[in-house]
Amino acid sequence: ALRAAAAAALERGAPETSVTYLRRALAEPPAEQDRAAVLGELGGAERIARDPAALGDLERAWQATSCPVARALLAEQLANVLFYAADWTRCAAVLRSALGDLGDRDPDLAMRLCTHAAVLELLSPDSAGAPGAALRRLREMAVRGTPASRSAQLCLATILAVRGQDCHEVAELVERGLDGGRFIADETGEAVPAMLAFWALMAIDELERAQALVETILADARARGSVVGCTFANGRRGLLALRRGELAEAEADARAALEMAIEYNLALATPLHRAALSTVLLERGELEQAAAVTEGVALPIGGPTGIALLEARGRVRLACGQREQAIADLRHCGRLALAVKATPDRKSTRLNSSHI
């Protein structure tokens, strides 16, 4: 009865209520053969609410589950938590283990896990993988024309966009990956490829399409009570307002997003929202406030979040007359940006009818 009530709470977008029911169910306690399933349901609800206990409960459920497909599904959720916590090394290890367990039992699920692993190799600052091999895997998955290939299409679009490649190809990949809204309906707005698709559209100046995607993610997040979805959508809506010169709206959204990211310890998102807010404040001439947002903050090791925060801090320091520090930040930012773009990619990925 408690599990049914928890499921109903999730359906109506109340993950915190679902967590309460499931913690009570776990305290009963459930029969031993049901314990892993209850733990998994609890961890899933905690993940949506971004409760810190999600990591431990999902990991315990994963370890206690014997069915390879069920284990892989739990690993997918666990990897999502680790990704947004910026613990990319553990995230990659979980994905590798899940793929090894799964084998060929569920090809669509395997493709989603492979896509996530490939993105980690391409974006993680300390990845030991070969970027060229990861990109080839994304290409191979993107042209398969199955529902699971949508994730690969969105992730590939983002990688090509940040490398400054064919904007028409990027737009086509995003359109196919979003699949008329079906991707978010099936995978939710907090799925990593949905988040990445926004950056692809921003990189090619498709602002109206990026706005539509943000509103879709926000609607999904509100309906499901998703902390990550709301934080991301507010922050990116602020970035779009900044691009349009709507600085008051941009500041309000950026502040709301940063407050949520700090409150829920979203380590991946926090530097991005700091960068956005400081840039808005710089544009408004609020140099002291802009500096307060970026100074005294531990920088990420590297990757896109490190690039964004270093660029923002460098620009603020330059405006404040701290030229040597600004030069150091911007040179470091440039080195990280070149590392992300380290593997040139010249091979066409255009999708045509033969791929579908």
KAGI-V798306 format. One record per residue. N is the residue number from 0. RES is the residue in three letters. PSI is psi in degrees with one decimal (none if undefined). OMEGA is omega as a letter, one per 40 degrees, with the letter a starting at -180 (none if undefined). BURIAL is I if it has 24 or more other ideal C-beta (glycine too) atoms within 12 Angstrom, else O. Layout:
N/RES/PSI/OMEGA/BURIAL, N/RES/PSI/OMEGA/BURIAL
//
This chain:
0/ALA/-40.3/i/O, 1/LEU/-38.7/i/I, 2/ARG/-39.4/i/I, 3/ALA/-41.2/i/O, 4/ALA/-37.9/i/O, 5/ALA/-42.4/i/I, 6/ALA/-40.2/i/I, 7/ALA/-37.6/i/O, 8/ALA/-40.8/i/I, 9/LEU/-40.1/a/I, 10/GLU/-35.0/a/O, 11/ARG/12.8/i/O, 12/GLY/35.1/i/I, 13/ALA/70.5/a/I, 14/PRO/-31.9/i/I, 15/GLU/-39.6/i/I, 16/THR/-41.2/i/I, 17/SER/-41.6/i/I, 18/VAL/-43.0/i/I, 19/THR/-47.2/i/O, 20/TYR/-43.7/a/I, 21/LEU/-33.5/i/I, 22/ARG/-37.4/i/I, 23/ARG/-38.1/i/O, 24/ALA/-39.5/a/I, 25/LEU/-28.3/a/I, 26/ALA/-7.5/a/O, 27/GLU/-52.7/e/O, 28/PRO/169.4/i/O, 29/PRO/166.0/i/I, 30/ALA/149.0/a/O, 31/GLU/-37.7/a/O, 32/GLN/-14.4/i/O, 33/ASP/-10.4/a/O, 34/ARG/-44.7/a/I, 35/ALA/-38.9/i/I, 36/ALA/-42.4/i/I, 37/VAL/-42.2/i/I, 38/LEU/-41.9/i/I, 39/GLY/-42.2/i/I, 40/GLU/-40.8/i/I, 41/LEU/-47.9/i/I, 42/GLY/-36.4/i/I, 43/GLY/-42.3/i/I, 44/ALA/-40.9/i/I, 45/GLU/-34.8/i/I, 46/ARG/-44.6/a/I, 47/ILE/-41.3/i/I, 48/ALA/-6.5/a/I, 49/ARG/43.1/i/I, 50/ASP/134.3/a/I, 51/PRO/-22.7/a/O, 52/ALA/-10.6/a/I, 53/ALA/-42.4/a/I, 54/LEU/-51.4/a/I, 55/GLY/-41.5/a/O, 56/ASP/-40.5/i/I, 57/LEU/-38.9/i/I, 58/GLU/-41.0/i/I, 59/ARG/-40.7/i/I, 60/ALA/-41.3/i/I, 61/TRP/-46.5/a/I, 62/GLN/-30.3/a/O, 63/ALA/-5.5/a/I, 64/THR/135.9/a/I, 65/SER/-28.2/a/O, 66/CYS/122.9/a/O, 67/PRO/-40.0/a/O, 68/VAL/-43.9/i/O, 69/ALA/-39.8/i/I, 70/ARG/-41.5/a/I, 71/ALA/-38.1/i/I, 72/LEU/-40.6/i/I, 73/LEU/-39.8/i/I, 74/ALA/-36.3/i/I, 75/GLU/-42.2/i/I, 76/GLN/-41.5/i/I, 77/LEU/-41.7/i/I, 78/ALA/-36.0/i/I, 79/ASN/-44.6/i/I, 80/VAL/-46.6/a/I, 81/LEU/-35.6/i/I, 82/PHE/-49.4/a/I, 83/TYR/-17.3/i/I, 84/ALA/0.6/a/I, 85/ALA/23.8/i/I, 86/ASP/72.5/a/I, 87/TRP/-26.4/i/I, 88/THR/-48.8/i/O, 89/ARG/-36.8/i/O, 90/CYS/-46.9/a/I, 91/ALA/-38.3/i/I, 92/ALA/-41.0/i/I, 93/VAL/-43.1/a/I, 94/LEU/-41.8/i/I, 95/ARG/-43.5/i/I, 96/SER/-42.4/a/I, 97/ALA/-42.4/i/I, 98/LEU/-37.2/i/I, 99/GLY/-39.7/i/O, 100/ASP/-40.5/a/I, 101/LEU/-39.4/a/I, 102/GLY/-133.0/a/O, 103/ASP/22.8/a/O, 104/ARG/-32.0/a/O, 105/ASP/89.9/a/I, 106/PRO/-38.0/a/O, 107/ASP/-45.0/i/I, 108/LEU/-41.6/i/I, 109/ALA/-38.3/a/I, 110/MET/-39.7/i/I, 111/ARG/-43.3/i/I, 112/LEU/-41.4/i/I, 113/CYS/-40.7/i/I, 114/THR/-46.9/i/I, 115/HIS/-42.3/i/I, 116/ALA/-40.3/i/I, 117/ALA/-40.4/i/I, 118/VAL/-41.1/i/I, 119/LEU/-42.3/i/I, 120/GLU/-34.7/a/I, 121/LEU/-29.3/a/I, 122/LEU/-25.1/a/I, 123/SER/133.8/a/I, 124/PRO/-21.2/a/I, 125/ASP/22.9/a/O, 126/SER/141.1/i/I, 127/ALA/-0.6/a/O, 128/GLY/168.4/i/I, 129/ALA/116.4/a/O, 130/PRO/-38.8/a/I, 131/GLY/-41.8/i/O, 132/ALA/-40.6/i/O, 133/ALA/-41.2/i/I, 134/LEU/-40.0/i/I, 135/ARG/-39.1/i/I, 136/ARG/-41.0/i/I, 137/LEU/-43.2/i/I, 138/ARG/-45.5/a/I, 139/GLU/-40.7/a/O, 140/MET/-31.6/a/I, 141/ALA/-25.6/a/I, 142/VAL/8.3/a/I, 143/ARG/-20.1/i/I, 144/GLY/22.3/i/O, 145/THR/164.2/i/O, 146/PRO/-36.6/a/I, 147/ALA/-21.7/a/I, 148/SER/-11.6/i/I, 149/ARG/-39.5/i/I, 150/SER/-44.7/i/I, 151/ALA/-38.9/i/I, 152/GLN/-44.0/a/I, 153/LEU/-42.3/a/I, 154/CYS/-41.4/i/I, 155/LEU/-41.2/i/I, 156/ALA/-41.8/a/I, 157/THR/-44.4/i/I, 158/ILE/-44.2/i/I, 159/LEU/-37.9/a/I, 160/ALA/-45.2/a/I, 161/VAL/-17.5/i/I, 162/ARG/3.7/i/I, 163/GLY/33.2/a/O, 164/GLN/-179.5/a/I, 165/ASP/109.3/a/O, 166/CYS/-29.2/i/O, 167/HIS/-39.3/i/O, 168/GLU/-41.8/i/I, 169/VAL/-47.0/a/I, 170/ALA/-39.3/a/I, 171/GLU/-42.7/i/I, 172/LEU/-42.3/i/I, 173/VAL/-43.5/a/I, 174/GLU/-45.1/i/I, 175/ARG/-38.1/a/I, 176/GLY/-41.8/i/I, 177/LEU/-26.2/i/I, 178/ASP/49.2/i/I, 179/GLY/29.9/i/O, 180/GLY/-8.0/a/O, 181/ARG/-28.2/i/O, 182/PHE/-49.0/a/I, 183/ILE/-36.1/i/I, 184/ALA/-37.3/a/O, 185/ASP/-41.0/a/O, 186/GLU/-10.0/a/I, 187/THR/160.9/a/I, 188/GLY/-12.7/i/I, 189/GLU/3.9/i/I, 190/ALA/137.3/a/I, 191/VAL/-43.8/a/I, 192/PRO/-32.9/i/I, 193/ALA/-42.4/i/I, 194/MET/-42.6/a/I, 195/LEU/-33.5/a/I, 196/ALA/-34.1/i/I, 197/PHE/-45.2/a/I, 198/TRP/-35.1/i/I, 199/ALA/-45.7/a/I, 200/LEU/-39.0/i/I, 201/MET/-39.9/a/I, 202/ALA/-27.4/a/I, 203/ILE/16.5/i/I, 204/ASP/30.3/i/O, 205/GLU/70.9/a/I, 206/LEU/-37.3/a/I, 207/GLU/-41.5/i/O, 208/ARG/-36.6/i/I, 209/ALA/-39.8/i/I, 210/GLN/-43.9/i/I, 211/ALA/-39.9/i/I, 212/LEU/-42.8/i/I, 213/VAL/-43.3/a/I, 214/GLU/-36.4/i/I, 215/THR/-44.5/i/I, 216/ILE/-41.7/a/I, 217/LEU/-42.9/i/I, 218/ALA/-42.8/i/O, 219/ASP/-43.1/a/I, 220/ALA/-42.3/i/I, 221/ARG/-38.7/a/O, 222/ALA/-31.1/a/O, 223/ARG/-5.9/a/I, 224/GLY/31.9/a/I, 225/SER/117.0/i/I, 226/VAL/-46.1/a/I, 227/VAL/-44.8/a/I, 228/GLY/-44.8/i/I, 229/CYS/-42.0/i/I, 230/THR/-48.3/a/I, 231/PHE/-48.6/a/I, 232/ALA/-42.1/i/I, 233/ASN/-44.8/a/I, 234/GLY/-44.2/a/I, 235/ARG/-29.7/i/I, 236/ARG/-37.3/i/I, 237/GLY/-38.3/i/I, 238/LEU/-38.9/i/I, 239/LEU/-40.0/i/I, 240/ALA/-38.0/i/I, 241/LEU/-44.0/i/I, 242/ARG/-32.0/a/I, 243/ARG/-3.3/a/O, 244/GLY/14.3/i/O, 245/GLU/77.9/a/O, 246/LEU/-35.9/i/I, 247/ALA/-45.5/i/O, 248/GLU/-39.5/i/O, 249/ALA/-42.0/a/I, 250/GLU/-43.0/a/I, 251/ALA/-46.1/a/O, 252/ASP/-41.5/a/I, 253/ALA/-40.0/i/I, 254/ARG/-43.3/i/I, 255/ALA/-42.6/a/I, 256/ALA/-42.8/a/I, 257/LEU/-41.3/i/I, 258/GLU/-42.6/i/I, 259/MET/-41.1/a/I, 260/ALA/-40.3/i/I, 261/ILE/-44.2/a/O, 262/GLU/-39.6/a/O, 263/TYR/11.3/i/I, 264/ASN/48.4/i/O, 265/LEU/86.9/a/I, 266/ALA/-31.8/i/I, 267/LEU/-39.5/a/I, 268/ALA/-31.8/a/I, 269/THR/-47.5/i/I, 270/PRO/-35.6/i/I, 271/LEU/-41.9/a/I, 272/HIS/-32.5/i/I, 273/ARG/-43.4/i/I, 274/ALA/-44.4/a/I, 275/ALA/-46.8/a/I, 276/LEU/-43.0/a/I, 277/SER/-35.0/i/I, 278/THR/-41.1/i/I, 279/VAL/-46.7/a/I, 280/LEU/-36.3/i/I, 281/LEU/-43.8/i/I, 282/GLU/-27.5/i/I, 283/ARG/-0.1/i/I, 284/GLY/13.6/a/O, 285/GLU/74.6/a/O, 286/LEU/-40.9/a/O, 287/GLU/-43.5/i/O, 288/GLN/-40.9/i/I, 289/ALA/-41.8/i/I, 290/ALA/-38.2/a/I, 291/ALA/-30.1/a/O, 292/VAL/-31.9/a/I, 293/THR/-24.5/a/I, 294/GLU/147.8/i/I, 295/GLY/17.8/a/O, 296/VAL/133.7/i/I, 297/ALA/124.5/a/O, 298/LEU/143.5/i/I, 299/PRO/157.4/a/I, 300/ILE/-38.9/a/I, 301/GLY/-155.1/i/I, 302/GLY/-177.3/a/I, 303/PRO/-36.8/a/I, 304/THR/-38.4/i/I, 305/GLY/-39.1/i/I, 306/ILE/-47.5/a/I, 307/ALA/-45.5/a/I, 308/LEU/-38.9/i/I, 309/LEU/-41.7/i/I, 310/GLU/-46.7/a/I, 311/ALA/-45.0/a/I, 312/ARG/-39.2/i/I, 313/GLY/-42.0/i/I, 314/ARG/-40.8/i/I, 315/VAL/-44.2/i/I, 316/ARG/-37.2/i/I, 317/LEU/-43.9/i/O, 318/ALA/-28.5/i/I, 319/CYS/1.4/i/I, 320/GLY/8.6/i/O, 321/GLN/73.7/a/O, 322/ARG/-43.0/a/O, 323/GLU/-44.4/i/O, 324/GLN/-37.5/i/O, 325/ALA/-43.4/i/I, 326/ILE/-43.6/i/O, 327/ALA/-44.6/i/O, 328/ASP/-46.3/a/I, 329/LEU/-33.7/i/I, 330/ARG/-42.9/i/O, 331/HIS/-43.3/i/I, 332/CYS/-43.0/a/I, 333/GLY/-39.5/i/O, 334/ARG/-42.2/i/O, 335/LEU/-40.3/a/I, 336/ALA/-40.0/i/I, 337/LEU/-33.7/i/O, 338/ALA/-40.4/i/I, 339/VAL/-33.6/a/I, 340/LYS/25.0/a/I, 341/ALA/-27.8/a/I, 342/THR/106.5/i/I, 343/PRO/148.4/a/O, 344/ASP/113.3/a/I, 345/ARG/1.9/a/O, 346/LYS/132.7/a/O, 347/SER/142.0/i/O, 348/THR/20.1/a/I, 349/ARG/132.7/a/O, 350/LEU/130.5/i/I, 351/ASN/-174.3/a/O, 352/SER/-24.3/a/O, 353/SER/-16.0/a/O, 354/HIS/-5.5/a/O, 355/ILE/none/none/O
//
